[in-house]
């Protein structure tokens, strides 16, 4: 096509788009992240900021040409952050940068103070006799090193998830942990804790990597350490969260749709750029990019889930509400904005040809196949399990992700636009192949 | 010398050192930074933490074998940080990471709120008519890019230094600025402001680079912005600061000493590792390293100055108290812990041979000569000017320095031990040549 004919064709296509109310328009993933983080900001689950984010999402998805854009609400336990202070008072006064862990209990308004008992690992805390930390404050220091696959988050996230329950068993008045992060800045990392079986949760906070280094150096000197901690978060009762759902209808409504998920809620310390505005931007821009040369055969449904951070409530609600609707395959983006380096696929043996076609296409982008078991994530994983759908994970480089995850620094500045677009390109490639697959995709065995 | 004889000689030298109470012992610069930041922490001028740092310094310098270790106190205006909060309230609620600038005035306890008026530069603020910001809060956004020589700190530090005075002239209720820093983290940068000629200083704070980016993006949308600011620092009256001074006596007391300076005080947000525990560690370790093969001809005096951050009070007091004592040459380390890349020297023409010898020795380490005019700094510069001494600056790579300068992240983690030791090696090389120069060093013209 020569230049002139190209311009004519483009004009015609623009005119056609303008005349169709709901024609999909190209989306720039970076703009979605920039606008959501700037025009809404933090979107803590169950707050009015998450509600504002849903309004924003509905408007944006409609403007981008998605169909059936709507919100499905559900109840969640509300929790809001209060005052956050911690200070070593002996052997030397040193302020600690601290944040309350999600669903942490509260200290009295004036805080608690007591001897700090240093545990180098969660196992060391587990080994302490029950009741031995009466009136004391436990500190768990557990290393977590950067890795492409973010492998440390499972084991080294455990002090955050179950540490408060264990410290309570030992009688501690509060728990402080080294943030479940890989950085050495002054940013503490928040994140949800498991609920105790009975009773109120222990006040529990995370200090920054730098502050944990300081605690470790002081502990190594062998002197008695004391610490004062004030954390005043509160549970706000049952509040409303919600999922935002939007479709790009396929030409053949008899084909089960592909579900692509991310989460709209964020922690409240930063503006949730890498967790998970970028995921929503990637799946949305990719769905549009896959369709830009013409309507796909199969529908793509976009799920911007609510309340992922505090326990996957949005993904659970979606799976329940849409249990009777068939889904062909699920995918999720929730590991930041850095490049896709590998894929993991779960297809029934009957779909080997399709799987091989996808792998070959991704290999052209330098994306390898990994042999792990893909699970989607909190937003689409419940649907995958209950409906036994096929699953594709596009694994993102997480080397930097846990430097910023759940911190005040999770902001637009962390987004590398080139790597973000590489995600969109990889996703669009996959969605175009899947979207034009007119053979039914088989359930997993 | 063969290996066995070398071991014998080493043993003899260690025995000799142990038997002499005040024999200089080798110092590891990293240990000085680690111990000062861990065992004392922040050392805000005029507070009991600066006093604790002086006690620590006296003990450490004595333990390292310095002579005449003593403190010289002087009065300063005390100032302490209070509550620090800022939040954009319109067109969208967004929390800002803010810190009060040094010697900032205070808002009422409940804060001030008003329209945010965005100025892309300090010149734009200067151009606003007097009184035009009545009841409003000025925001000055002024870029500052990293550079090896830290050149941006002069011009782009001006919104911090004089911005509050100018904003007050325009009638503003408070001033917020983009931090005078080169990073895009959530860390705000504090730093001292110039005192107004009359009246109380304006409440003035700096927001982090990330938050300034957000303000700029919102301002670009053209909607009215509102902001709420609470800053409650207070002046605490006249308080005591002090210099710590220690000598490594030379063999020839008739030779004027070399003065090597740094500052002991720090801002209160971090633990002052790069500003300026590293400077004190460098000059101290270097003086000992220069003397390790035998006493120098000329004395080296180490000055760990107090109250540098809030206006160079320590350097001024030293120059006044020691005005009658001759000094041969001054040097200062106060640009972090990264490598020395160039030197600037101010010698009288009579000392060209010495200057050339120093330049040739530094060139062996890959350190070039730069043609700027060396000034020392706040700690030794007053002495240099009043006594017209020779001056040597060993210029440090400041590319990363203004990422962390005056922030909560100025902690031990910012120190690269290899680069820190390169500083010590360069300084020791210079001090050994100067210390063994038995010809008088001429005053500057």
Interface residues (C-beta under 8 A of the other chain):
Chain A: X34 X37 X38 X39 X40 X41 X42 X49 X52 X92 X93 X94 X95 X97 X184 X185 X186 X187 X209 X210 X213 X214 X217 X218 X270 X271 X407 X408 X409 X411 X412 X413
Chain B: X34 X38 X39 X40 X41 X42 X49 X52 X92 X93 X94 X95 X97 X184 X185 X186 X187 X209 X210 X213 X214 X217 X218 X270 X271 X407 X408 X409 X411 X412 X413
